[in-house]
Amino acid sequence: MPRGDERRPLPEVPDHFQPASPGPGMPPPGDRLTPRPSRFRRALLLVLLGLVVGLVVWWVLRHHQAPSTGRFVNTGPMPVGTATVTQGDMPVVDNALGTVTPLATVTVQTQINGQLVDVGFKEGQIVNKGDFLAQIDPRPYQVALEQAQGQLAKDQAALADAKLDLARYEKLVAQNSIAAQTLDTQRATVAQDEGTVQVDQAQVDAQKLNLVYCHITAPVAGRVGLRQVDPGNYIQTSSTTGIVVITQLQPISVIFTLPEDSLQAVLKQVHAGQTLVATAYDRTGNNKIEAGQLATIDNQIDTTTGTVKLRATFPNAASVLFPNQFVNIRLTVDTLKGVDIVPQSAIQRGAPGTFVYLVKPDDTVTATTVTLGPDDGENVAVLKGLNPGDKVVTDGADRLKDGAKVVITEGAGKGGQPSGQPNGAQGQGQHGQGQGHGQGRPPQGNPGSEGQAPAQGQSPGQAPAPAAGQPAAPANGSNGG
């Protein structure tokens, strides 16, 4: 048995099992255990390298190219529309809600009972005072008149006889032929007959008046409404509907209310003898109906609403104002002379308060705080902060900041609206810059608002046109964001 620590010699390997000598391009025998790079690792390295290159390119484009849109981004001078501050008169106007109220509305009632035999008007007709309206059967009242006249004649004859007897008694008393008491009795009889004749005469006059009432005429001029009773009906004085309603239309009035705080300015002008002009507009407040004047002011303030009623009269020659119509009233209380006037679109509101962007001679803008006065809907008076001839931005102010460079758009119309530019170009939200939070231009005067609209005439993804000598901004899709 061999010992445990003895080792057997390894068998000799035949020659045909010996490894051949390494050929050209083959690793030496000692490198057989070194791991070789696989195809997967090579592909992963290529992907990582591509990502690094892409990130570098994106960073360069992001920080070294001017974005196409966005607020407060330096893309060169911003195109804006401007208006020149002018000097003129600005009316001080109080706006109020009113109701058209006729100066006279009459319900034509009968003053006697009888059968309606004739109607002399057409529904909706314009009538004048005294025009024939209706006829009640006069025959019963004609008979009553003749009866009263007969009674009057009888009593007049009795009075004449009593007067003759009185004359005889006076002669006999003078001759002491009869007692004086007889004379006194006859004098009382004559006085009674005179009173009877007076009553009879009153009855005759009453029946004549009834005949006049049978012929109904228009008490005022105006427009008749719908007929309330037809011919052939027996009408009575106790009726509440009447025959027809007449409404006076020319002239006509409007009753409106003003806050008590505005009353002092109105009273000041009225006490000075001034005639205040009141203009009526339709429900929308855009279409003028007619101009009139303030007629009167109510004698007390309504404590529940803190308002006072006023009445304005209008000629209403074309009958454009209709009773109970709702209208807007603009009462011109005063007129400011020689004040600075700018369009409403130039006024901005933000952190500084009420301000405008004033265009300086070097084509930059500065935010100038202004004090506003009254306005007429399109223009507003500036009491402090501007001078006549100054240029203020009226369009494109939402893309500006203090000190920004601007270029004035050629052909800017009133209010800074460039001529020929479609209004639909405004209000498109921007995309791709992280500022397009919704569509539509934000309220004017919000300097910090996002989601600004592009310049007029441009599509939402198109950058504003650069000024002369400025490089063109890249397309919106080039920001990689």
ZATORVO-581663 format. One record per residue: y, x, z of N, C-alpha, C, CB in turn; residue in one letter. Coordinates in steps of 0.2 Angstrom, whole numbers, plus 5000, padded with zeros to 4 digits. Glycine has a CB too. Layout:
YXZYXZYXZYXZA ...
//
This chain:
499450045000500050005000500650045000500049955006M 501150034996501750074996502150055002502150064989P 502550105004503050095009503650045007503350165012R 503850015013504449965011505050005009504649935017G 505150065010505850095008505750125001506050135013D 505150124999505050154992505250104987504350184991E 505550134982505750094976505350114970506550094975R 505150064966504850074960505350104955504450014958R 505150144951505650164945505650104940505350224942P 506250104937506450044932506050064926507150044931L 505750014923505450034916505850054911505049964914P 505650094907506050114902506150064896505750184898E 506850054894506950004889506850034882507749984890V 506549994878506350024872506950034868505949974867P 506950074863507550094859507850034855507350154854D 507349994853507649934849508049884853507149894845H 507949894860508349854865509049884867507949834871F 509149944865509749984867510349954863509650054865Q 510949944866511549914863511749964858512049894868P 511949934853512249984847512950004850512349944841A 513150054847513850084848514350034846513950154845S 514850034850515449984848515750004841515949984853P 515749954837516049964830516749954830515749914825G 517049964825517849964824518049894826518049984818P 518549884830518849814832518449784837518849774826G 517949814840517549784846517749814852516849784845M 517749774858517949804864517449854867518149754869P 517649904871517149944873516649904878517450004877P 516049934880515649904884515849884891514949944885P 516349924893516549914900517049854900516949974902G 517349824894517749764894517449694893518349774889D 516749694893516449634892516649574897515649644892R 516749594903516949544909517649524909516749574915L 518149554905518849534904518949464901519249584900T 519249414904519349344901519849354895519549294906P 519649314890520049314884520449244884519549314877R 521049244881521549184881521249134876522249204879P 521149074879520849014875521348984871520548964880S 521148944866521648904862522048854866521248864856R 521848824871522248784875522848814878521748744881F 522648874881523248914884523748934879522948974888R 523548944873524048964868524448904866523748994862R 524148844866524548784864525048764869524048724862A 524848774876525248754881525848804882524848764888L 525748864880526348914880526848894874526148984879L 526548874869527048854863527448784865526548834857L 527048734869527448674870527948694875526948624873V 527848734880528348754885528948784882528048794891L 528748834877529348864874529748824870529048924869L 529448774867529848724863530248674868529348674859G 530048664873530448624878531048664880530048604884L 530948724882531448764884532048774879531248834886V 531748784872532248784867532648714866531948804860V 532248664867532648594866533148584872532048544866G 532948604878533448594883534048634882533148614890L 533948694880534548744878534948714873534348814876V 534648684868535048654862535448594865534648634856V 535048554869535448494871535948504876534848444875W 535948554880536448574884537048604880536248634889W 536948644875537548664871537848604868537248714866V 537448554865537848504862538148454867537248454858L 537948454873538148414878538848434880537748404884R 538948504881539448524884539948564880539248574889H 539848564874540248604869540448564863539948664866H 540248494862540448454857540848394860539848424853Q 541348374857541748314860541348254859542448314857A 541248214864540948144862541348104858540848114869P 541048054855541348014850541747954853540847984845S 541547934859541947874862541947894869541547814861T 542347844873542447854880543147854882542047914883G 543247834888543947834890544147904894544047784895R 544747924893545047984895544648044893544947984903F 544348044887544048104884544448134879543348084880V 544548194879544948234874544748234867545148304877N 544948184864544748184856545348184852544348114855T 545848214855546448214851546948164852546348214843G 547448154849547948094850547648034849548548104846P 547747984854547447914854547947874849547447884861M 547647834845548147794841548347734845547747764834P 548947714845549147654849549747624845549447684856V 549847554847550347514844550947514850550147444843G 551547514847552047514852552547464850552447584852T 553047454855553647404854554247434857553447334857A 554747424854555447444857555747394862555947464851T 555947424867556347384872556947354869556447424879V 557047294869557647264867558047234872557547214861T 558647214871559147184876559347114873559747224877Q 559247064877559446994875559446954881558946974870G 559446884880559446834885558746804886559946774882D 558646794892557946764894558046704898557546824898M 557846644896557846584900557446584906557746524896P 557746554912557346544918557046474918557746554924V 556446474917556046404916555646384921555646404909V 555646324923555146294928554646254924555546254934D 554046264925553546224922553246174927552946274920N 553146114924552946064929552446014924553546024931A 552045974928551645924925552045854926550945914928L 552045814920552445754920552045694917553045754917G 552245634918551945574915552545534912551645534920T 552445514905552945474902552945404905552745474894V 553545394907553645324910554245294907553845334918T 554145224905554645194901555245174906554445124898P 555845174903556445154907556445074909557045164904L 556045034905555944964907555344944904556544924903A 554944904908554344874906554344794909553744904909T 554344754904554544684906553944634904555144654902V 553644594909553144544907553544484906552644544913T 553444454900553844394898553444334900553844394890V 553844304905553544244908553844184906553544254916Q 553544124906553844064905554244034911553344004902T 554844004910555243984916555143904917555943994915Q 554743874912554643804913553943794911555143764908I 553643734912552943714911552943674904552643674916N 552443694900552443654894551943684889553143654890G 551843654883551343674878551643734874551043614874Q 551343784873551543834868551443814861551243904870L 551943804857551843784850551943834845552343724849V 552243894847552443944841552444014845553043924837D 552244064841552344134843552644164837551644164845V 553244204839553644234834553644304833554344214835G 553044334836553044414836552244424834553144444842F 552244494831551544524830551444574835551544544823K 550844574837550644624842550844694840549844624844E 551144734844551344804842552044804839550844834838G 552344754838552944754834553544774839553144684832Q 554044814835554644834839555144774838554944894835I 555344754844555844694844556544724847555544634848V 557044684846557644704849557844644854558244704843N 558344664858558544614863558744554860559044644868K 558544494862558744424859558244404853559444434857G 557844444851557344414846556944364848556944474843D 556744314844556344254846555644284847556344204840F 555344254852554644274854554144214854554644304861L 554344164857553844104858554244034859553444114864A 553943984857554243914858553843874861554443884850Q 554143834867553743784870554043714868553943794878I 553543674868553743604866554343574869553143554867D 554943564866555543544869555543464870556143574866P 555143424867555243354867555343324874554743324863R 554843344879554943314886555643324889554443334890P 555843384888556543404891557143374887556543484891Y 557043364880557543324877557643254879557343324869Q 557043224881557043154883557343154890556343124884V 557243204894557543204901558243214901557143264905A 558443254896559143264895559543194893559343314889L 559243164888559543094886559543044892559143064881E 559043044897559043004902559643024907558443004906Q 559743094908560243114913560943104910560143194914A 561043104904561643084900561843014901561643104893Q 561242974901561442894902561642884909560742864900G 561242914914561442904921562142924922561042934925Q 562342984919563043014920563542964917563143074916L 563442934911563842884908563942824913563642864901A 563442794916563442744920563842754926562742724922K 563742814929564142834935564842844934563842884939D 565042874928565742884926566042814925565742924919Q 565742764923566042694922566242664929565642644918A 565742674933565842654940566442684944565242654945A 566442754942567042794945567742764942566942864944L 567742754936568342724933568542664936568242724925A 568042614937568242554940568442564947567642504940D 568142604951568442614958569142644958567942664961A 569242684953569942714953570442654951570042764948K 570342614947570742554946570942514952570542514940L 570342494955570442454962570842494967569742444965D 570742564967571142604971571942594970570942674971L 572042594963572742594961573042524963572842604954A 572742464963572942404964573042394972572442344962R 572542424976572642424983573242464986572042454987Y 573442514982573942554984574642514983574042624980E 574642474978575242434977575342374982575242404970K 574742344983574742284988574842314995574042254988L 574642374997574842395004575542415004574442455005V 575842434999576542444999576942385000576742484992A 576642324997577042264998576742225004576842214992Q 576342265009576142235015575742165013576642215020N 575342165007574942105006574242115008574942104998S 573942175009573342185012573342235018572842205006I 572742235021572742285027572642355024572142265032A 572942405028572842475026572142495026573242515030A 571642465030570942475030570642465024570642435036Q 570842415020570542405014570642465009570742335011T 571242485009571442545005571042605007572242565006L 570942615013570542675015569842675013570542685022D 569542615013568842605011568842615003568642535012T 569342595000569242604992569342674990569842564989Q 569742714994569742784993569142814994570342814997R 568742804999568042825000567642814995567842805007A 567642754992567242724987567342774981567342654985T 567942784979568142824973567842894974568842834972V 567842924980567642994982566842994981567843014989A 566542944983565742934982565642934975565542874986Q 565942894971565842894964565942964960566242834961D 566442994963566543064960565943104961567243094962E 565743104967565143144969564543134965564943144976G 564443064964563843044960563943064952563842964960T 564543064950564643094943564443164943565343074941V 564643204948564543274948563743284948564843314954Q 563443254952562643254952562343244945562343214957V 562643194942562343174936562543224930562643104933D 563143254931563243314926562843374927564043334927Q 562643384934562143444935561543424932562143454942A 561243364932560643344929560643354922560443274931Q 561243344919561243354912561243424910561943324909V 561643464914561643544913560943574914562143574917D 560543544919559843574920559343554914559543534926A 559443494911559043484906559243524899559043404904Q 559843534899560043574893559743644894560843584893K 559743674900559443744902558743744900559643764909L 558343684902557643684901557543684893557343624903N 557943654889557943664882558043734880558443614879L 558443774883558543844881557943884883559143874885V 557643864889557043904891556443884886556843884898Y 556443834883555943814878555943874872555943744875C 556443894871556543954866556544014869557143934861H 556044054869555944114873556144174868555244124876I 556544214871556844274867556644344871557544274866T 556744394868556544464871557144484875556444514865A 556944494882557544514886557744584886557244504894P 557344634883557544704881557244724875557244744887V 557444774872557244804866556644854868557744844862A 556144844863555544884865554944864860555344884872G 554344884862553744874858553344824862553344934857R 553144764859552744714862552044734862552844644858V 551644714867550944734868550544684865550744754875G 549944674868549444624866549644554868548744644868L 549544504864549744434866549244414871549744384860R 549544384877549144364883548944284882549544374889Q 549244244878549144174877549244154870549544134882V 548744114868548844084861549144024860548144084858D 549444004855549843944854549343884855550143934846P 549543834857549143774859549043764866548543774855G 549043824870548943824877549443794881548743894880N 549343764887549843734891549943794896549643674895Y 550543814896550743874901551243844906551143924897I 551143884912551443864918551843924921551043834923Q 552343904925552743964928552343994933553343934932T 551743974936551344004941550844054938550943954944S 550844064931550444114928550644184930550444104920S 550144224931550344294932550244344926549844324938T 549944324921549844364915550444364910549244344911T 550844304910551344304906551144294899551744364906G 551644294894551444284887551344354884552044254884I 551744404885551744474882552144514886551944474875V 551944584886552244634889552644674884551744684893V 553344684886553744724881553944794885554444694880I 553844854882553944914885554444954881553244954885T 555044974884555545004881555345074879556145004885Q 555445094873555145164871555745214869554745154865L 556345184867556945224865557545204869557045214857Q 557745244873557545304875556945294880558045354879P 556645354882556045344887556145404891555345354883I 555745404897555845454902555145484904556145424908S 555245544907554645574910554745594917554445644906V 554345574921554345584928553945644930554245524933I 554245704933553845764934554045784941553945814929F 553645834944553745854951553845934950553145844955T 554245954955554346024956554246044963555046044954L 554046104965554046124972554646124975553646194972P 554746114982555346114985555646184985555246094992E 555346234984555646304984556046304977555146354984D 555946264972556246274966556846224966555846254960S 556946184971557446134971558146154971557346084976L 558246214975558946234976559246264970558846294982Q 558846294966559146324960559346264955558646364956A 558946214955559046154951559746114954558446104951V 559746104960560346074963560946114962560246064970L 560946184962561546224961561846204954561346294962K 561346204949561646194942561846114941561046204937Q 561546074945561746004944562445994947561245954947V 562546014953563146014957563746044953563046044964H 563546094949564046134945564246094939563846204943A 563846034938564045994932563646014925564745994930G 563146054926562746084920562246034918562446154922Q 562146024912561645984909560946024908561845944903T 560446014912559846054911559346024905559446054918L 559146064901558746044896558046044898558846094890V 557645994897556945984898556545974891556845924903A 556046014890555646004884554945984886555646074881T 554745934882554045914883553545944878554045834882A 553045964881552445994877551845954878552346064879Y 551345964874550745924874550345944880550345924867D 549745924880549245934886549046014886548645894885R 549046044880548846114879549446154881548546134872T 550046134881550646174882550846214876550546214888G 550546204870550746254865551146214860550046274861N 551146144859551446114854552046074857550946064850N 552646084855553246054857553245984854553846094855K 553445934859553445864857554145844856553145824862I 554645854861555345834860555745864866555345754860E 556345874865556845904869557245844872557245954866A 557345844879557845794882558245834887557445744885G 558445794892558845824897558745794904559645814896Q 558845824909558745804916559145744918558745864921L 558945694920559345634921559445624929558945574919A 558945634933559145624940558545654944559145544942T 558745664951558245694956558145644961558545754959I 557545634963557345584969557745604975556645584970D 557845554980558245564986557845594992558545504988N 557145614991556845634996556245684994556545585001Q 555945724998555445764996554745734999555545844999I 554245734995553645714998553345765003553145704992D 553245745009553045795014552245805013553145765021T 551945765010551145775009551045835004550845715008T 551445834999551345884994551845944994551345854987T 552445934997552945984997553345984990552746044999G 553345924987553645924980554145864980553145914974T 554545874975555145824974555045794966555845854975V 555145734965555145704959555845704955554945624959K 555745714949556345714944556145674938556545794942L 556745654935556645614929557045644924556845534930R 556745654918557045674912557045624906556745744909A 557545614903557545564897557545594891558245524898T 557245564886557145584879557345534874556445614878F 557645554869557845494864557245464861558245524858P 556645504859556045474857556145434851555745434862N 556545464846556745424840556145414835557245464836A 555645464836555045454831554445424835554845524829A 554645404841554145374846553545414847553845304842S 553645484848553045524849552845524856553245594846V 553245504860553145504868552845434869553745524872L 552245424872551945364873551945344881551245354870F 552045284883551945274890551345294893552045194891P 551345324899550845354903550445414900550345294904N 550845444895550545504892550645564897550845514885Q 550145604897550245664901550545724897549545694904F 551045754900551445804896551545864901552045774893V 551745924898551945974901552745984900551646044899N 553145994906553845994905554046064907554145944910I 554446094903554846154904555546144905554646204898R 555746154911556446144913556846204913556546104920L 557346214909557746274909558246264914558046284901T 558146304919558646304925559246354924558246324931V 559146414921559646464920559446504914559846504927D 559946554912559846604907560046664909560146574900T 559646714910559846784911560146824905559246824914L 560746844905561046874900560946954900561846854900K 560846974894560847054893560347084897561547074894G 559747064897559147094901558747134896558747044905V 558347184898557847214894557247174893557647284898D 556947164887556447124886555847164882556647064881I 555247154884554647184881554147134880554447244886V 553647144876553147094875552647094881552747114869P 552347044882551947034888551347084888551646964888Q 551147104881550547144881550647214883550347144873S 551347234884551447304886551447304894552147314884A 551347254898551347254905550647274907551547184908I 550547324911549947344914549947334922549747414912Q 549347324925549347314932548747354935549247244934R 548947394940548447444943548647464949548247494938G 548447524951548547554957549347574958548247624958A 549647594953550447594954550747534955550747634949P 550447474954550747414954550847384947551447414957G 551447364945551547334938551947394935552047274938T 551647414929551947474925551847464918551547534928F 552147514914552047514907551947584905552647484903V 551647594899551547664897552147674892550847674893Y 552547724894553147744891553047804886553747754896L 553147794880553047844875553647894875552947824868V 553547964877554048014877554148044871553848064883K 554748084870554848114863554348164861555548144863P 553948194865553448234863552748204862553348294869D 552748134861552148094859551648094864551848124852D 551848094871551448084876551648024880551448154881T 551247994884551447934888551447954895550947884886V 551847914899551947914906551947844909552547954908T 551547834914551547774918552247764921550947764922A 552547714919553247694922553247634926553847694917T 553347634932553347564936553947524934553347584944T 553847464934554447414932554447354936554347394924V 555047324937555147264940555247204935555747274945T 554747154936554747104931555247044933554047074929L 555547014928555846954929555546894926556546954926G 555846844924555546784921555246794914556046724920P 554846754911554546764905554546694901553846794905D 554446704894554446644890553746634887554946644885D 553246664890552546664887552346714883552446594883G 552846744879552746804874553046864876552946784867E 553646854879554046914881554246904888554646924877N 554346964891554546964899555147004900553946984903V 555546984904556147024906555947074911556746974909A 556247134910556147194914556847204918555947254910V 556847194924557447204928557547274930557447164934L 557047314930557147384933556547424930557147384941K 556747484928556247534926556247554918555547504927G 556647514914556647534907557347534904556247484903L 557447564899558147554895558047534888558447624895N 558547504885558547484878558347544874559147444876P 557947524869557747584864557147624866558247634864G 556847614873556247644875555647614871556147644882D 555147654870554547634866554047634872554347684861K 553647574872553147564876552547544872553347504881V 551947564875551347544872551147474873550747594875V 550947444868550747374868550047364866551147334863T 549747414862549047404860548647474861548947384853D 548147474864547747534865547847564872547847584860G 548247534877548447554883547747564888548947514887A 547247534886546647534890546247604890546247474889D 546447634884546147704883546547764885545947704876R 547147744889547647804890547647814898548347774888L 547947874899548047894906548747934906547447944909K 548947944911549647974912549648044909549847984919D 550048054904550148124900549748124894549948174905G 549348074892548948074886549348084880548448014886A 549048114875549348124869549248064864549148194865K 549748034861549647974857549947984850549947914860V 549647944845549947944839550147864837549547974833V 550747854835550947784834550647754828551647774834I 550247704828549947674822550547644817549447614824T 550447664811550947644806550847564805550847674800E 551447534804551447464802551247414808550947444797G 551347444814551247394820551647334820551347434827A 551347284821551747214821552047204828551347164819G 552247134829552547114835552047124841552747044835K 552247154846551847164852551347224851551447104853G 551547264846551147324845550447314841550947354851G 550347254838549747234835549747264828549547164834Q 549347314826549447344820549247294814548947404819P 549747294809549647244804548947264800550247244799S 548647214798548047214794547447234797548147264789G 547447234804546847254808546547184810547047304814Q 545947184810545647114812545547114819544947114809P 545747054822545747054829545047054832546046984831N 544547044828543847044830543647114831543447014825G 544047164829543847234831543847244838544147284827A 544247204842544347214849543847184853545047194851Q 543647214858543147174863542447204862543247104862G 542347254858541647274857541547334862541547304850Q 540947324866540847374871540547444868540347354876G 540647494871540447564869539647574871540847614871Q 539347614867538647624869538547704869538147594864H 538047724873537847794872538247844877537947814865G 538747814880539147864884539047844892539847864882Q 538647794893538647774900539147734903538547834904G 539647714898540247674900540247604898540947714898Q 539747594894539747524890539447474895539447524884G 539747454901539447404905539647334903539647424912H 539347314898539547244895540047254890539847204901G 540047194886540547194880541147164882540147154874Q 541647174878542347144879542747194882542247084883G 543447194880543947234883544047204890544547234879R 544147254895544247234902544947204903544147284907P 545147164908545747144909546347194908545847104916P 546847174905547347224903547647244910547847194899Q 547847314910548147334916547647364921548547284919G 547047374920546547404924546447474922545847364924N 546747524924546747584922546047614923547247634925P 545647594928545047624930544447584927544947634937G 544547534923544047494920543547534915544247434917S 542947524915542447554911542347494905541847574914E 541947524900541747474895542247464890541447414898G 542647514888543247504884543047494877543647574884Q 543447464873543347444866543647504862543747374865A 543347514856543547564852544247534848543047574846P 544547584845545147564841545047514836545447634838A 545547474835545447414830545247444823546147384830Q 544847394820544647414814544047464813545247444810G 543747484819543247524820542647494822543347594824Q 542047514820541447484823541347514830540847504818S 540847474834540747504841540547574841540247454844P 540147594837539947664837540347714834539247674835G 540947694831541347744828541847774832541647714822Q 541947834832542547874836543147854833542347944836A 543747854837544347844835544547904829544847844840P 544947884825545147924819545547984822545547894814A 545448044821545848104824546448114820545448164823P 546948134824547548154821547548214816548148164826A 548148224812548148274808548048344811548748274804A 547648384809547448444811546948444817548148474814G 546648394819546148384824545548384821546348324829Q 545048414824544348414821544048344822543848464825P 543648324817543348264818542848254823542948244811A 542748204827542348194832541648174829542548134837A 541148204833540448184830540248114831539948224834P 539748094827539548024827539248014834538948014822A 539147944836538947924842538247944844539047854843N 537847944839537147964840537048044841536747944834G 537548084841537448154842537548174849538048194838S 537648124853537648154860537048154863538148104864N 536548144861535848164864535748124870535848234865G 536248094873536048054879535647994878536748044883G 
//
